[in-house]
């Protein structure tokens, strides 16, 4: 899935080579969410399904990946805009190339699994995120709140993705993301607020038939997960979390796409009943994630980014970037 692409290729004196350092918390969040995405999608991919009739993994609801990834996409988009503005005379053209490349990747992925999300991300990015770069940050924040409110009332959909994209962008523009790796109090207070809101939403859902409460509860639960992870990253568990999730997160696009290939191979070539058995689906997801973690860890010891991230970056900057750690392309 999308990465913040903070290290563009060198382009001579007009483009300084050092990029801003990666934000470790975003890599961990992205990797953690990638795991949830696979757990949520694995039976749908195996059955070539595009819609959810029942929760794919039984009573446990892992549909938290979409809101978190949408938020991270908006964050990454604005981080890239900041980076491109100092390196390219036409930074919005850089962003447009990136979104068009994502659209092409998504359309190709759709041939394997019609339920994929990259195509929607690219289209919403072109229609909403890119134009929002001309708006002041207060307008972006206000539009985000409006879109998310309408989306919650109507039950989600592209408006929710757009609202979360803009929320992520607003967080960057207000300087929140620059402090995300160094704050404990903020995530604690925000997490408590999300938890209180979640309890209220669940109570309302238990006594009414309002569909909006389900969408709101999912959003608040996603917020609780994010805050808990940010808090844990300020504890001695940080090295463990980075070891487990950061490699997956740094190669999120590669891992998201290859997961589809691996699930289809397991279901159709090996004949595993992933779509029929939750236990088989859990086991298959565990094996796939373990294999991807090992591959990502070993790959990133020699290379700066994942193979598909590298190609995506090439399309973004219209120039072949350095891949190997030693600087050889």
BELWOBEL-V370656 format. One record per residue. RES is the residue in one small letter. OMEGA is omega in radians with two decimals (999 if undefined). NEAR is the number of other C-alpha atoms within 12 Angstrom. D_FIRST is the distance of its C-alpha to the first C-alpha in Angstrom with 2 decimals. Layout:
res={RES;RES}
omega={OMEGA;OMEGA}
near={NEAR;NEAR}
d_first={D_FIRST;D_FIRST}
//
This chain:
res={x;x;x;x;x;x;x;x;x;x;x;x;x;x;x;x;x;x;x;x;x;x;x;x;x;x;x;x;x;x;x;x;x;x;x;x;x;x;x;x;x;x;x;x;x;x;x;x;x;x;x;x;x;x;x;x;x;x;x;x;x;x;x;x;x;x;x;x;x;x;x;x;x;x;x;x;x;x;x;x;x;x;x;x;x;x;x;x;x;x;x;x;x;x;x;x;x;x;x;x;x;x;x;x;x;x;x;x;x;x;x;x;x;x;x;x;x;x;x;x;x;x;x;x;x;x;x;x;x;x;x;x;x;x;x;x;x;x;x;x;x;x;x;x;x;x;x;x;x;x;x;x;x;x;x;x;x;x;x;x;x;x;x;x;x;x;x;x;x;x;x;x;x;x;x;x;x;x;x;x;x;x;x;x;x;x;x;x;x;x;x;x;x;x;x;x;x;x;x;x;x;x;x;x;x;x;x;x;x;x;x;x;x;x;x;x;x;x;x;x;x;x;x;x;x;x;x;x;x;x;x;x;x;x;x;x;x;x;x;x;x;x;x;x;x;x;x;x;x;x;x;x;x;x;x;x;x;x;x;x;x;x;x;x;x;x;x;x;x;x;x;x;x;x;x;x;x;x;x;x;x;x;x;x;x;x;x;x;x;x;x;x;x;x;x;x;x;x;x;x;x;x;x;x;x;x;x;x;x;x;x;x;x;x;x;x;x;x;x;x;x;x;x;x;x;x;x;x;x}
omega={-2.99;-3.12;-3.05;2.99;-3.04;-3.08;-3.12;-3.13;3.11;3.11;3.07;-3.04;-3.10;-3.11;3.13;-3.07;-3.09;3.01;3.09;-3.09;3.09;3.09;-3.00;-3.11;3.13;3.09;3.13;3.11;-3.13;3.14;3.10;-3.11;3.08;3.10;3.12;3.12;-3.13;3.13;-3.14;-2.98;-2.89;3.14;3.09;3.11;-3.10;-3.12;-3.07;-3.10;3.10;-3.11;-3.10;3.05;3.07;3.11;-2.99;-3.11;3.09;-3.05;3.13;-3.03;-3.13;-3.05;3.11;-3.08;-3.08;3.14;-3.12;3.12;3.11;3.08;-3.14;3.11;3.10;3.08;-3.13;3.14;-3.12;3.05;3.10;3.09;3.10;-3.12;-3.10;-3.11;-3.14;-3.04;-3.07;-3.14;3.12;-3.04;-3.12;3.03;3.06;-3.13;3.13;3.10;-3.13;-3.14;3.10;3.08;3.10;3.10;3.12;3.11;-3.13;3.13;3.06;3.13;-3.13;3.08;3.10;-3.12;-3.08;-3.11;-3.07;-2.97;-3.04;3.13;3.10;3.14;-3.12;-3.11;3.11;3.09;-3.14;-3.05;-3.02;-3.04;-3.09;3.09;-3.10;-3.13;3.08;-3.09;3.00;-3.03;3.13;3.12;3.09;3.13;3.14;3.11;3.08;-3.14;-3.13;-3.13;-3.14;3.10;3.12;-3.12;3.12;-3.13;-3.08;3.06;3.05;-3.14;-3.10;3.11;3.10;3.09;-3.13;3.14;3.12;3.02;-3.09;3.08;3.10;3.12;3.14;3.12;3.08;-3.04;3.06;3.06;-3.11;-3.06;3.10;-3.10;-2.98;-3.12;-3.06;-3.07;3.03;-3.08;-3.11;3.11;3.13;-3.12;3.14;3.11;3.09;3.11;3.10;-3.13;3.10;3.10;3.11;3.12;3.13;-3.14;3.12;3.10;3.12;3.14;-3.11;-3.09;3.13;3.10;-3.09;3.14;-3.11;-3.10;3.12;3.11;3.13;3.13;3.12;3.13;-3.13;3.10;3.06;3.10;3.10;3.12;-3.13;-3.13;3.12;3.12;3.12;3.10;-3.14;3.11;3.07;-3.14;3.08;3.10;-3.08;-3.14;3.14;3.14;3.11;3.12;-3.06;-2.93;-3.06;3.10;3.08;-3.11;3.14;3.10;-3.02;-3.13;3.10;-3.09;3.11;-3.09;-3.13;3.08;3.10;3.12;-3.10;3.12;3.13;3.10;-3.14;-3.08;-2.99;3.11;3.12;3.10;3.13;-3.10;-3.08;-3.10;-3.07;-3.02;3.10;-3.13;3.09;3.12;3.11;-3.11;3.13;3.11;3.12;3.13;-3.14;-3.13;3.10;3.12;3.13;3.10;-3.13;3.14;-3.12;-3.12;-3.13;-3.12;-3.06;3.02;-3.08;-3.01;-3.06;3.13;3.13;-3.09;3.13;3.03;3.12;3.11;3.13;3.10;3.08;3.12;-3.12;-3.03;-3.14;3.11;-3.07;-3.13;3.06;-3.13;-3.08;3.12;-3.11;3.05;3.11;-3.11;999}
near={46;52;46;46;46;34;34;43;33;24;22;12;11;14;21;19;21;17;23;19;18;28;31;31;37;45;39;38;47;46;43;39;39;49;41;32;38;43;42;35;44;51;42;34;40;41;30;25;21;20;18;20;11;16;20;33;31;21;11;15;22;29;33;35;36;39;46;43;47;44;43;44;47;45;41;40;46;42;41;41;36;30;33;37;24;26;28;27;16;17;28;30;24;33;38;32;26;39;36;29;32;39;28;22;32;30;24;19;27;25;18;27;32;24;27;35;36;35;29;33;44;37;28;33;41;29;22;34;40;34;20;34;35;16;19;17;23;20;21;34;29;21;28;32;25;21;28;32;26;23;28;31;20;20;24;28;25;29;32;38;43;44;40;46;47;46;43;38;45;37;30;32;30;22;17;20;31;22;20;29;29;20;22;21;18;22;30;23;19;24;26;23;19;27;28;19;24;27;22;20;28;26;17;19;20;15;12;13;13;20;22;24;31;30;31;35;34;34;40;31;35;35;35;29;32;38;32;30;35;38;30;26;32;26;18;11;16;21;17;17;30;32;24;28;37;36;42;45;44;47;42;45;40;34;41;45;38;30;40;39;24;30;42;31;22;28;28;19;13;14;17;27;25;33;33;20;20;26;20;24;32;30;23;34;37;22;21;33;38;21;20;37;33;22;24;36;28;18;23;26;17;20;26;33;38;39;28;28;39;35;26;37;37;28;29;36;37;23;20;19;30;28;27;18;16;11;14;12;17}
d_first={0.00;3.79;6.52;10.12;11.65;15.00;16.86;17.74;20.23;23.90;25.88;29.33;31.25;29.57;26.20;26.54;24.69;23.77;20.58;20.22;19.31;15.95;16.08;16.05;15.75;12.33;11.12;13.08;11.91;8.18;9.51;12.01;9.99;7.94;11.59;12.68;10.28;11.72;15.13;15.06;14.09;15.86;19.20;18.05;16.41;19.61;21.80;20.02;20.11;18.52;20.39;21.27;24.99;25.05;22.73;21.21;22.00;25.35;26.32;23.40;20.85;17.23;15.95;14.80;11.06;10.97;13.09;11.57;7.97;10.00;12.09;9.64;8.45;12.22;12.94;10.83;12.45;15.84;15.55;14.92;17.86;20.02;19.28;19.89;23.01;24.69;23.84;24.17;26.94;24.71;21.51;20.66;20.87;18.19;15.92;17.11;16.41;12.80;12.49;14.72;12.82;9.66;12.38;13.82;10.82;10.51;14.27;14.39;12.10;14.40;17.27;16.15;15.17;16.33;14.60;11.01;9.46;7.86;11.55;12.52;10.10;11.53;15.00;15.12;13.90;16.74;19.24;18.75;16.79;18.42;21.90;21.54;21.66;25.38;26.05;27.37;25.29;27.65;27.10;23.30;23.84;26.49;24.56;21.67;24.34;25.97;22.98;21.95;25.61;25.96;22.79;24.12;27.48;26.25;23.90;20.37;18.73;17.31;19.56;17.88;14.44;16.46;18.35;15.53;14.00;17.55;18.09;15.34;16.92;20.32;19.63;18.94;21.97;24.18;23.42;22.10;18.98;21.35;23.20;20.50;21.15;24.89;25.76;26.93;29.20;26.70;24.25;27.39;28.99;25.93;25.16;28.79;28.66;25.62;27.43;30.62;28.97;27.31;30.76;32.32;29.82;30.32;34.06;34.08;32.10;34.72;37.60;36.27;34.47;32.31;28.87;27.52;28.04;25.43;22.66;24.02;24.24;20.60;19.63;22.20;21.20;17.59;19.37;21.57;18.82;17.27;20.83;21.83;19.08;20.05;23.65;23.21;21.69;25.10;26.96;27.81;24.82;22.50;22.76;22.08;18.94;17.66;18.73;17.07;13.65;13.08;12.71;9.95;8.20;9.13;7.63;4.38;3.57;7.22;7.58;5.89;8.10;10.90;11.25;12.46;14.87;16.12;16.77;18.56;20.52;21.56;22.65;24.30;25.44;26.31;27.31;25.84;26.45;22.99;23.50;26.95;26.72;24.63;25.84;24.75;21.29;21.07;22.42;20.17;17.03;18.66;19.46;16.04;14.46;17.48;17.20;13.59;14.71;17.74;16.18;13.69;16.75;19.03;16.92;16.34;20.10;20.78;17.93;16.33;12.70;11.09;12.55;9.88;8.91;12.70;13.21;10.89;12.87;15.98;15.56;14.91;18.05;20.05;21.15;20.39;19.02;20.34;18.54;21.07;21.99;25.55;24.75;25.38;23.09}
//
